[in-house]
Amino acid sequence: MTVETRSPTSESGTWHDPTNAYNDDLAYAYCGNGEGGRTHDFEGYGFAAAGIINEVRVDVKGYSGDGTKHSVNVYVWDGAWQLVGTITATAECNPHQFDASSFINTPEKLNNIKTRIESVGLAGGGPTTRYVRVCWIPVYAAWTAAYNVHLESTHDLGKSANLGTLIFDAVTYELPDDVVKAPGDYQSEYDSLLGYRFEHWEIVGDLSVADSKGNPTTVTVNGAGTLKAVYAVSGEEALIAQEFPARYYGPGKAQELGSKVAGYPIKTVAQTFPHRLFKKGQTLELGSWWSKGMSDEDFLHNYHWDSGDETIISVAGAPGEQNLGGAVPSGKVRRIRVLKIRHAGTKNTVLSILVGAAVKLTIDVPPQSTRVYSDVHGIKCTETQQPKVQTSDVTDGSTYLKASGVER
């Protein structure tokens, strides 16, 4: 971790002797009788941070002639001036530590940090106490080096790439994507699409995995690198045709077997399947969905799931959290593919879908609007898991939600 305390090198405003606040001594910048409401800005701190910001403080030294009537407000700039503390102490050059970490939370903000002091009062009380003084206004910062981790997935035979999603440090990422992480250990899990299975992990760069065959596994970040999940077609779907000269007739109508995983489409198949299919040198019987005559529409109909009656959220945040349908039954997997959202409130809200403690999806919803979210992959929920939903704002109106997908 890098820790630095740096002083300003430039200033502007209406306080007296402002450059006295550059150094840690008893000299001071000040405002006196009748000079309440004056501001002064300091910048040029010269930070060159990179990585993850751990802490930022304004470690100002200052005091007042009468803290009950006169004070100094201290601000930082993060796109707007944010109040971080107030000086009311009367001891000479009294030290204060005002935490600014919630505002100055990126390297860019820290490297361009500005502070401001504002005089308050200076009109009442005894004339000899009508002053506020700032002796020094440094900024303390601590940050940790962080590295880019590229996330991706690939077919084991190179036939496709970046299918499925990757859950890294409890956050789900569509692939490919990049994350910035400090050195350390993080759990990683690959969520494959239906018809595919996880094979193993591959890494490039300064990463390591605890178990290259494990899913989930622990990934150790020591520097920049690439984490790649390798997937294969699951046994039922990974079939390659040898030869099928005749047609196969499904229930009531002719069907064509259009397997994408075989490397080329199979246009016609034998009615009684006298030939066999091959995968990696092993002979397999035809056992795919196509041989059963099940279309995509049939699949969605047969395994349809929805959340039941419309979910109504009338309290913001965790206190208003609602179950999104019931828990997933034992032995089942649910994928929530469509969300229909209506927000009646007069302010913007953020809808969050949670599975366990993990936030799987957030959707920004403008006031008094309707949104429809759709994802072919869906939000995966395994057996016994209970999906839940929260909304961030319900000013003047509730948020309404209906969900649907597949469960099998």
Secondary structure as the mmCIF struct_conf table of DSSP 4:
data_model
#
loop_
_struct_conf.conf_type_id
_struct_conf.id
_struct_conf.beg_label_comp_id
_struct_conf.beg_label_asym_id
_struct_conf.beg_label_seq_id
_struct_conf.end_label_comp_id
_struct_conf.end_label_asym_id
_struct_conf.end_label_seq_id
STRN STRN1 THR A 2 ARG A 6
STRN STRN2 SER A 10 GLY A 13
BEND BEND1 THR A 14 THR A 14
STRN STRN3 HIS A 16 HIS A 16
BEND BEND2 ASP A 17 ASP A 17
HELX_RH_3T_P HELX_RH_3T_P1 PRO A 18 TYR A 22
BEND BEND3 ASN A 23 LEU A 26
STRN STRN4 ALA A 29 CYS A 31
TURN_TY1_P TURN_TY1_P1 ASN A 33 GLY A 34
TURN_TY1_P TURN_TY1_P2 GLY A 36 GLY A 37
STRN STRN5 THR A 39 GLU A 43
BEND BEND4 GLY A 51 GLY A 51
STRN STRN6 ILE A 52 VAL A 58
STRN STRN7 LYS A 61 SER A 64
BEND BEND5 GLY A 65 GLY A 65
TURN_TY1_P TURN_TY1_P3 GLY A 67 LYS A 69
STRN STRN8 SER A 71 TRP A 77
BEND BEND6 ASP A 78 ALA A 80
STRN STRN9 TRP A 81 ILE A 87
BEND BEND7 ALA A 91 ALA A 91
TURN_TY1_P TURN_TY1_P4 GLU A 92 CYS A 93
STRN STRN10 PRO A 95 PRO A 95
STRN STRN11 PHE A 98 ASP A 99
TURN_TY1_P TURN_TY1_P5 SER A 101 PHE A 103
BEND BEND8 ILE A 104 ILE A 104
BEND BEND9 THR A 106 THR A 106
HELX_RH_AL_P HELX_RH_AL_P1 PRO A 107 ASN A 111
TURN_TY1_P TURN_TY1_P6 ASN A 112 ASN A 112
STRN STRN12 THR A 115 VAL A 120
BEND BEND10 ALA A 123 GLY A 125
HELX_RH_3T_P HELX_RH_3T_P2 PRO A 127 THR A 129
STRN STRN13 VAL A 132 TRP A 136
STRN STRN14 VAL A 139 THR A 144
STRN STRN15 TYR A 147 HIS A 155
TURN_TY1_P TURN_TY1_P7 ASP A 156 LEU A 157
BEND BEND11 GLY A 158 LYS A 159
STRN STRN16 ALA A 161 ALA A 161
BEND BEND12 ASN A 162 ASN A 162
BEND BEND13 GLY A 164 GLY A 164
STRN STRN17 THR A 165 PHE A 168
TURN_TY1_P TURN_TY1_P8 ASP A 169 ALA A 170
STRN STRN18 VAL A 171 GLU A 174
BEND BEND14 LEU A 175 PRO A 176
STRN STRN19 ASP A 177 LYS A 181
BEND BEND15 PRO A 183 PRO A 183
STRN STRN20 GLY A 184 ASP A 191
HELX_LH_PP_P HELX_LH_PP_P1 SER A 192 LEU A 193
TURN_TY1_P TURN_TY1_P9 LEU A 194 GLY A 195
STRN STRN21 TYR A 196 VAL A 209
BEND BEND16 ALA A 210 ALA A 210
TURN_TY1_P TURN_TY1_P10 SER A 212 LYS A 213
BEND BEND17 ASN A 215 PRO A 216
STRN STRN22 THR A 217 VAL A 233
TURN_TY1_P TURN_TY1_P11 GLY A 235 GLU A 237
STRN STRN23 ILE A 240 ALA A 241
BEND BEND18 GLN A 242 GLN A 242
BEND BEND19 ALA A 246 ALA A 246
STRN STRN24 TYR A 249 TYR A 249
BEND BEND20 PRO A 251 LYS A 253
STRN STRN25 ALA A 254 ALA A 254
BEND BEND21 LYS A 260 LYS A 260
TURN_TY1_P TURN_TY1_P12 VAL A 261 ALA A 262
BEND BEND22 GLY A 263 TYR A 264
BEND BEND23 GLN A 271 THR A 272
BEND BEND24 HIS A 275 HIS A 275
STRN STRN26 LEU A 277 LYS A 279
TURN_TY1_P TURN_TY1_P13 LYS A 280 GLY A 281
STRN STRN27 GLN A 282 LEU A 284
BEND BEND25 SER A 288 SER A 288
TURN_TY1_P TURN_TY1_P14 TRP A 289 TRP A 289
HELX_RH_3T_P HELX_RH_3T_P3 TRP A 290 LYS A 292
TURN_TY1_P TURN_TY1_P15 GLY A 293 GLY A 293
HELX_RH_AL_P HELX_RH_AL_P2 ASP A 296 ASN A 302
TURN_TY1_P TURN_TY1_P16 TYR A 303 TYR A 303
STRN STRN28 HIS A 304 ASP A 306
BEND BEND26 ASP A 309 ASP A 309
HELX_LH_PP_P HELX_LH_PP_P2 GLU A 310 GLU A 310
STRN STRN29 THR A 311 ILE A 313
BEND BEND27 VAL A 315 VAL A 315
BEND BEND28 GLY A 317 GLY A 317
HELX_RH_3T_P HELX_RH_3T_P4 ALA A 318 GLY A 320
STRN STRN30 GLN A 322 ASN A 323
BEND BEND29 GLY A 325 GLY A 326
HELX_LH_PP_P HELX_LH_PP_P3 ALA A 327 PRO A 329
TURN_TY1_P TURN_TY1_P17 SER A 330 GLY A 331
STRN STRN31 VAL A 333 HIS A 343
BEND BEND30 GLY A 345 LYS A 347
STRN STRN32 THR A 349 VAL A 355
TURN_TY1_P TURN_TY1_P18 GLY A 356 ALA A 357
STRN STRN33 ALA A 358 VAL A 365
TURN_TY1_P TURN_TY1_P19 PRO A 367 GLN A 368
STRN STRN34 SER A 369 THR A 382
TURN_TY1_P TURN_TY1_P20 GLU A 383 THR A 384
STRN STRN35 PRO A 387 THR A 391
BEND BEND31 SER A 392 SER A 392
TURN_TY1_P TURN_TY1_P21 THR A 395 ASP A 396
BEND BEND32 GLY A 397 GLY A 397
STRN STRN36 THR A 399 GLU A 407
#
